[in-house]
Amino acid sequence: MAERMAFLTTPRAERARRDARARLGDRREVYRPGALLPVVGGQAERCMDCGLPFCHAACPLGNLVPEWNRLVADADWRAAAARLLATNNFPEFTGRLCPAPCESACVLAIDGDAVTIKNVELAIADRAWAEGWDAAQPPERPEPGGRVAVIGSGPAGLAAAQQLTRAGHATTVYERADRAGGLLRYGIPPFRLEKHRLERRLAQLRAEGTEFRTGVWAGRDVTGEQLRAGYDAVVVAVGAGAWRVPAVPGCELAGVHPAMEYLTWANRVDEGDRAVSPLSARGRRVVVVGGGDTASDCLGTALREGAASVTQLDINPCPPERRGPGQPWPVHPKVYRETTSHEELAGRAGASSLSLSSSGEERATSGEEGRSSSAGGRVFAAVTVGFEPGPDGRLAAVRYAEAEPGDRGPRAGTERVLPAQLALLALGFVGPEPDQPLYAQLGLGIGPEGTLERDDGFGTAADGVFVAGDAGRGQSLIVWAIAEGRAVAAAVDRYLRGRTELPSPVRASARALTL
């Protein structure tokens, strides 16, 4: 029998990771194989089974967290898998990639350490695959359905396609890249998501009846008019591929690249397309501009490629260790976090995390006080002010300064120069790629925020055309993409049949839990 008061006696424990230095010798996932199950049962016992589980509200999928926590604590793994798969098409992805806002909303996080919800989810997902519980679900005797085209094969497109196929609709996914998966394939490095897991899920979708057409650019290779003529409904889930570029001198220099361009080439090497990336960091001094997950992915990739040094410039000040008064529970707070890539950076030659002081001097925020090294480091409150060329016209240095509080402009007298041969811009995305012919062909408009216009039910001004995922929401989390994919599938099913039994976890206007 599980311990019902374990939250009072059992401390939080994370999944064990492989040694940080050893991880740099390969591209495999960072976790120790088989190291999850021995601890996850005890962590599931820590769940308080709250009367009002705020973890539900924090997760747009509405995951039944207390239910599958209790089932795992009671060692009923199959029932736990059924509860998890009832709300999440791809828990093996979210369990590895989501920043877990559900944990921030855990009642235990009010004044302590949250349940390791993400680790429990991952353990259930992996065991479900191992035991054959997450099997293909082709429609057995489907009602006459419609023909649906899904444009884009990221998590939103894949979730929509799977739900529609299982409901009996003939669903075809169009992907302009040579392989399906979107950012899951070419934007996420394998040390966070090994691609055999993606291939396994794609094989499941094919077994259920979903058709994939890769290497087909919707709007060019197949026009919007052809899609409207050949399908009863069209779902546009093209993501937010327009990356943000800083308005500073030198962005056009050779050696300055968007982060996603760099990560795509690195992932292609891992896929076996090339022996070496044309943007390889090997032997170069690398500067990563940005402070989010994409910046961290660039950091870990550059370290594995053998960069001479890697420095990350984050315009935000170093956040506090725990949530402050301006970030009350249950919102997902901005607190100091170290990713596995930061662990690896710190393990290389004593690299430290740094923050600029008001005098422009660097001060250490972790590691040995005041120490910097040839390995690079993590610099907070640092605003990039320009990229400088060398005699050959290529990038030779990055200029940065202390960011002023408030407007985050450069503070006078604090400018510094950092030698660099490769600068990676990981500043996020502003919306779907502009000027794509598909939008006009389908009659889609772009709103003031740069996203494709849609109503609260994911429909557009064009009859039978729907928009889901980051293309309509803007840059967001994988859980929001999957939730929108599930919701747009319900909207399409209702459009085609006049009713639906598919779950619709979010509206298009729904937003994350904030103040």
C-alpha positions in Angstrom: 0.0 0.0 0.0 1.4 3.4 -1.0 2.3 5.9 1.7 -0.5 8.5 1.7 1.5 11.1 3.7 4.8 10.8 1.8 4.8 14.5 1.0 5.7 15.0 4.6 8.5 12.5 4.8 9.9 11.9 1.3 12.1 14.6 -0.3 11.9 15.5 -4.0 14.3 13.5 -6.2 15.1 14.0 -9.8 15.9 11.4 -12.5 19.6 10.5 -12.4 21.7 11.9 -15.2 24.9 10.6 -16.7 28.2 12.3 -15.8 28.3 15.8 -17.5 31.8 15.3 -18.9 30.9 11.9 -20.3 27.8 13.2 -22.0 29.9 15.5 -24.2 31.4 12.5 -25.9 28.1 11.5 -27.5 24.7 12.8 -28.6 22.6 10.3 -26.6 20.0 11.4 -24.1 21.5 12.8 -20.9 19.7 10.4 -18.5 21.0 7.2 -17.1 19.2 4.2 -18.7 16.9 2.5 -16.3 17.6 5.1 -13.6 14.0 6.3 -13.4 11.8 3.5 -12.2 13.6 2.9 -8.8 12.7 6.4 -7.6 9.5 7.4 -9.4 7.1 5.3 -7.3 8.3 7.1 -4.2 8.0 10.4 -5.9 4.4 9.7 -7.1 3.5 8.9 -3.4 4.4 12.6 -2.7 1.3 13.7 -4.6 -1.3 15.1 -2.1 -4.2 14.2 -4.4 -5.5 17.7 -3.8 -9.2 18.5 -3.8 -8.5 21.4 -6.3 -5.5 20.2 -8.3 -4.0 23.3 -9.8 -1.6 21.2 -11.9 -4.7 20.6 -14.1 -5.1 24.3 -14.8 -1.5 24.9 -15.4 -1.4 22.2 -18.1 -3.4 23.0 -21.2 -3.8 19.3 -21.9 -5.7 18.9 -18.6 -3.5 15.9 -17.7 -5.0 13.8 -14.9 -1.9 14.2 -12.8 -3.2 13.2 -9.3 -4.9 10.1 -10.8 -1.9 8.7 -12.5 0.3 9.7 -9.6 -1.8 7.6 -7.3 -1.9 4.7 -9.7 1.8 4.6 -10.0 2.2 4.8 -6.3 0.0 1.7 -6.1 2.0 0.0 -8.9 -0.9 -0.1 -11.3 1.1 1.1 -14.3 -1.3 0.0 -17.0 -4.2 2.0 -15.5 -1.8 4.9 -15.1 -0.8 4.7 -18.8 -4.5 4.7 -19.8 -5.1 7.9 -17.8 -2.1 9.6 -19.3 -2.8 8.6 -22.9 -6.4 9.8 -22.5 -5.2 13.4 -22.5 -1.8 13.4 -24.1 -0.9 11.9 -27.5 2.8 12.2 -27.1 3.8 12.0 -23.4 7.3 10.6 -24.3 7.9 14.1 -25.9 6.4 16.2 -23.2 8.1 14.2 -20.4 11.4 15.1 -22.0 10.8 18.6 -23.5 8.2 20.4 -21.5 9.4 22.9 -18.7 6.6 21.5 -16.5 4.4 24.5 -15.6 2.3 21.8 -13.8 5.1 21.4 -11.2 5.1 25.2 -10.6 1.3 24.9 -9.8 1.7 21.9 -7.5 0.3 22.7 -4.1 3.6 21.5 -2.5 5.4 24.3 -4.5 3.7 27.0 -2.4 6.4 26.7 0.2 8.4 23.6 -0.8 9.4 21.3 -3.5 6.8 20.1 -6.1 6.1 16.6 -7.0 8.3 15.5 -9.9 5.3 15.3 -12.2 7.5 15.3 -15.3 9.5 12.4 -14.2 6.5 10.3 -13.3 4.9 11.2 -16.7 8.0 10.1 -18.5 8.2 6.8 -16.6 4.6 6.0 -17.5 5.1 6.9 -21.1 8.3 4.8 -21.5 6.8 1.8 -19.8 3.6 2.1 -21.9 5.8 1.7 -25.0 7.8 -1.1 -23.5 4.7 -3.1 -22.5 2.8 -2.5 -25.7 0.1 -0.4 -24.0 0.5 2.6 -26.4 -0.4 0.7 -29.5 -1.8 1.9 -32.8 -5.5 2.6 -32.8 -6.8 2.5 -36.4 -10.5 3.1 -36.6 -12.2 -0.3 -36.7 -15.6 0.6 -38.2 -15.3 4.3 -38.8 -18.3 6.4 -39.7 -18.0 8.0 -43.2 -15.6 10.8 -42.6 -14.0 13.5 -44.6 -10.7 14.1 -46.3 -8.4 16.4 -44.3 -5.1 18.0 -45.1 -2.8 19.0 -42.3 0.0 21.4 -43.2 3.0 20.9 -41.0 4.2 17.9 -39.0 5.3 19.5 -35.7 3.5 18.5 -32.5 0.4 20.5 -33.3 0.0 19.0 -36.8 0.8 15.4 -35.6 -1.7 15.6 -32.7 -4.4 16.9 -35.0 -3.6 14.2 -37.6 -3.7 11.4 -35.1 -7.0 12.5 -33.5 -8.6 13.0 -36.9 -7.4 9.6 -38.3 -8.6 7.8 -35.2 -12.0 9.4 -35.6 -12.2 8.0 -39.1 -11.2 10.8 -41.4 -8.7 10.3 -44.2 -5.9 12.5 -43.1 -2.8 13.5 -45.1 0.1 15.5 -43.5 2.1 17.7 -45.8 5.7 18.6 -44.7 8.1 20.6 -46.7 11.2 19.1 -45.1 12.5 15.7 -46.3 11.4 14.0 -43.1 8.3 14.5 -40.8 8.6 15.9 -37.3 9.0 19.6 -37.6 11.0 21.1 -34.8 10.9 17.7 -33.0 13.2 16.4 -35.6 15.4 19.4 -36.7 15.1 21.8 -33.8 15.5 19.6 -30.8 19.0 18.0 -30.3 19.1 14.2 -29.7 20.6 14.6 -26.2 17.1 15.9 -25.3 15.1 13.7 -27.6 16.6 10.7 -29.5 15.0 10.6 -32.9 14.1 6.9 -32.7 11.3 7.9 -30.3 10.0 10.3 -33.0 10.3 7.6 -35.7 8.4 5.2 -33.4 5.5 7.6 -33.1 5.4 8.4 -36.8 5.3 4.7 -37.5 2.3 4.4 -35.2 0.5 7.2 -37.0 1.1 5.5 -40.4 -0.1 2.2 -39.0 -3.3 4.0 -37.9 -3.9 5.3 -41.5 -2.3 8.8 -41.5 -0.6 9.5 -44.8 2.6 11.6 -44.9 3.8 13.6 -47.9 7.3 14.9 -47.1 9.3 17.2 -49.3 6.1 18.9 -50.5 5.9 22.7 -49.9 2.3 23.7 -49.5 1.7 26.9 -51.4 4.4 26.1 -54.0 4.5 22.4 -54.8 0.8 22.1 -54.1 -1.3 25.2 -54.1 -4.0 26.3 -51.6 -6.5 26.0 -54.4 -5.5 22.4 -55.0 -5.8 21.7 -51.3 -9.3 23.2 -51.1 -10.4 21.2 -54.1 -8.9 17.9 -53.0 -9.9 18.0 -49.3 -13.0 18.7 -47.2 -11.0 20.6 -44.6 -7.5 22.0 -44.2 -5.6 22.5 -41.0 -2.6 24.9 -41.1 -0.1 24.1 -38.4 3.1 25.5 -39.9 4.5 26.8 -36.6 6.2 30.1 -35.9 9.3 29.9 -38.1 10.1 33.7 -38.3 13.0 34.1 -36.0 13.7 37.4 -34.2 16.9 39.3 -35.2 18.4 42.0 -33.1 18.5 45.5 -34.6 22.3 45.9 -34.1 25.2 46.4 -36.6 26.8 43.3 -38.1 24.0 40.8 -38.2 24.7 40.2 -41.8 28.3 39.1 -41.2 29.4 35.6 -42.2 29.5 33.7 -38.9 26.3 35.2 -37.5 23.4 32.7 -37.8 19.9 32.1 -36.5 20.0 29.4 -33.8 17.5 27.2 -35.7 19.6 27.2 -38.8 22.5 26.0 -36.7 20.5 23.3 -34.9 18.9 22.1 -38.2 22.4 21.4 -39.7 23.6 19.7 -36.5 20.5 17.5 -36.5 21.1 16.6 -40.1 24.5 15.4 -39.2 22.9 13.2 -36.6 20.5 11.9 -39.2 23.4 10.9 -41.3 22.8 13.5 -44.1 26.3 14.9 -43.7 29.6 14.0 -41.9 30.1 17.6 -40.7 27.8 20.6 -40.4 28.8 23.7 -42.5 28.1 25.7 -39.3 30.1 23.4 -37.0 31.4 25.0 -33.8 34.5 22.8 -33.8 37.5 24.8 -32.8 35.6 28.1 -32.8 34.8 30.6 -30.1 31.1 30.6 -30.0 28.7 33.2 -28.5 25.0 32.3 -28.0 22.7 35.3 -27.8 19.6 34.4 -25.9 18.5 32.8 -22.6 15.8 30.3 -23.4 15.7 26.6 -24.2 16.8 27.1 -27.8 19.9 28.9 -26.5 20.6 26.0 -24.1 20.2 23.6 -27.0 22.8 25.6 -29.0 25.1 25.6 -26.0 25.0 21.8 -25.5 25.4 21.2 -29.3 28.4 23.5 -29.6 30.1 21.8 -26.6 29.6 18.4 -28.2 31.0 19.6 -31.5 34.2 20.6 -29.8 33.9 24.4 -29.6 37.0 26.2 -28.3 34.7 28.2 -25.9 31.0 28.9 -25.6 29.6 32.0 -24.0 25.9 32.6 -23.5 24.6 36.2 -23.3 21.3 36.6 -21.6 19.7 40.0 -21.6 17.7 39.2 -18.5 19.2 39.7 -15.0 20.1 36.6 -13.1 16.8 35.5 -11.6 16.3 34.5 -7.9 16.7 30.9 -6.7 13.0 30.8 -5.6 9.9 32.6 -6.8 9.7 36.2 -5.6 6.7 38.3 -4.4 5.9 39.4 -8.0 5.6 35.7 -9.1 3.2 34.1 -6.6 2.1 30.5 -6.8 0.6 29.0 -9.0 2.1 30.9 -11.9 5.2 29.4 -13.6 8.0 31.7 -12.2 11.2 33.0 -13.7 13.7 31.5 -11.3 17.3 30.5 -11.7 17.5 27.2 -13.6 20.4 25.2 -14.9 19.7 23.0 -17.9 21.8 19.9 -18.6 23.8 22.0 -21.1 24.7 24.5 -18.3 25.9 21.6 -16.2 28.1 20.5 -19.1 29.4 24.0 -19.6 30.2 24.3 -15.9 32.1 21.0 -16.0 34.4 22.3 -18.8 37.5 23.9 -17.4 35.7 25.6 -14.5 33.4 27.8 -16.6 31.2 30.0 -14.5 27.9 31.8 -14.7 28.5 35.6 -14.7 26.5 38.7 -14.3 27.5 42.2 -15.2 27.8 44.7 -12.3 26.8 48.3 -12.6 30.5 49.1 -13.1 30.7 46.8 -16.2 32.8 44.2 -14.4 31.8 40.6 -14.5 30.9 38.9 -11.2 30.4 35.2 -10.7 26.9 34.0 -9.8 28.0 30.4 -9.4 31.3 28.6 -9.2 34.5 30.2 -8.0 33.9 33.9 -7.3 35.2 36.2 -10.1 36.6 33.4 -12.2 36.2 33.3 -16.0 37.9 30.9 -18.3 38.7 30.0 -21.8 35.8 27.5 -21.7 33.3 30.4 -21.8 30.4 31.0 -19.4 26.9 32.3 -18.9 26.5 36.1 -18.7 23.3 37.7 -17.4 22.1 41.3 -17.9 24.1 41.4 -21.1 22.7 43.2 -24.1 24.3 42.6 -27.5 25.3 45.9 -29.2 27.0 44.7 -32.3 29.0 42.1 -34.3 32.5 43.1 -35.5 34.2 41.8 -38.7 37.8 40.7 -39.0 40.2 41.4 -41.9 38.5 38.6 -43.9 35.1 40.2 -43.5 33.8 37.4 -41.3 32.7 37.6 -37.7 35.6 38.3 -35.3 34.0 39.6 -32.1 30.7 40.3 -30.3 30.2 43.6 -28.5 28.0 43.6 -25.5 27.2 45.8 -22.5 25.3 45.7 -19.2 21.5 45.9 -19.8 19.7 48.8 -18.1 16.9 47.8 -15.9 13.5 48.5 -17.5 14.2 49.1 -21.1 17.2 46.8 -21.1 19.2 49.2 -23.3 23.0 49.3 -23.0 24.4 51.1 -20.0 27.0 53.7 -20.9 30.5 52.8 -20.0 30.0 49.1 -19.6 30.7 47.9 -23.2 33.0 44.8 -23.6 34.3 42.9 -26.6 34.2 39.1 -26.8 36.2 37.3 -29.5 34.0 35.0 -31.6 34.0 33.1 -34.9 30.4 31.9 -34.6 27.4 33.8 -33.1 24.1 32.1 -32.7 20.9 34.2 -32.4 18.5 32.4 -30.1 16.0 35.2 -29.5 12.8 33.4 -30.1 10.2 33.6 -32.9 7.8 36.3 -33.9 5.3 34.2 -35.7 4.8 32.1 -38.9 7.2 32.9 -41.8 5.9 35.9 -43.7 5.1 36.2 -47.4 4.3 32.6 -47.8 2.0 32.2 -50.9 -0.1 29.6 -49.1 -1.7 32.3 -46.8 -3.1 34.3 -49.7 -4.1 31.1 -51.6 -6.2 30.0 -48.7 -7.5 33.4 -47.8 -5.7 33.7 -44.5 -5.0 37.0 -42.8 -2.1 37.9 -40.5 -3.1 39.8 -37.4 -1.3 42.6 -35.6 0.8 40.2 -33.5 2.2 38.5 -36.7 0.2 35.3 -36.3 -2.4 33.9 -38.6 -5.9 35.1 -37.8 -8.5 32.7 -36.5 -11.6 32.7 -34.4 -11.9 31.1 -30.9 -12.8 27.8 -32.5 -9.6 27.7 -34.6 -11.6 28.5 -37.8 -10.6 31.2 -40.3 -12.4 33.5 -42.7 -12.0 30.8 -45.3 -14.7 28.1 -44.9 -13.2 24.7 -43.9 -9.7 26.1 -43.2 -8.4 26.0 -39.6 -5.2 27.2 -37.9 -3.6 25.5 -35.0 -0.4 25.7 -32.9 2.3 28.4 -32.9 1.1 29.7 -36.3 -2.0 31.1 -34.6 -0.8 31.3 -31.0 2.7 32.5 -31.4 5.8 30.9 -29.9 4.7 28.6 -27.1 5.4 25.3 -25.4 5.0 21.8 -26.7 2.1 21.1 -24.4 0.2 24.0 -25.9 0.9 22.7 -29.4 -0.4 19.3 -28.6 -3.5 20.7 -26.8 -4.2 22.9 -29.9 -3.8 19.9 -32.2 -6.3 18.0 -30.2 -8.7 20.9 -30.0 -8.5 21.7 -33.7 -9.2 18.1 -34.5 -12.4 18.3 -32.5 -13.3 21.5 -34.4 -12.7 19.9 -37.8 -14.7 16.8 -36.8 -17.6 19.0 -35.8 -17.4 20.9 -39.0 -17.4 17.7 -41.1 -20.0 15.8 -39.1 -22.0 18.4 -37.3 -21.0 16.9 -34.0 -17.9 15.5 -32.3 -16.9 13.2 -29.4 -13.3 14.3 -29.6 -11.9 16.1 -26.6 -11.2 19.9 -27.0 -8.9 20.9 -24.1 -8.4 24.6 -25.1 -9.9 27.4 -27.0 -7.8 29.5 -29.4 -8.0 32.4 -26.9 -6.8 30.4 -23.9 -3.5 31.6 -22.3 -1.1 30.2 -19.8 -1.8 30.9 -16.1 -0.4 34.3 -15.3 -1.0 37.3 -13.0 
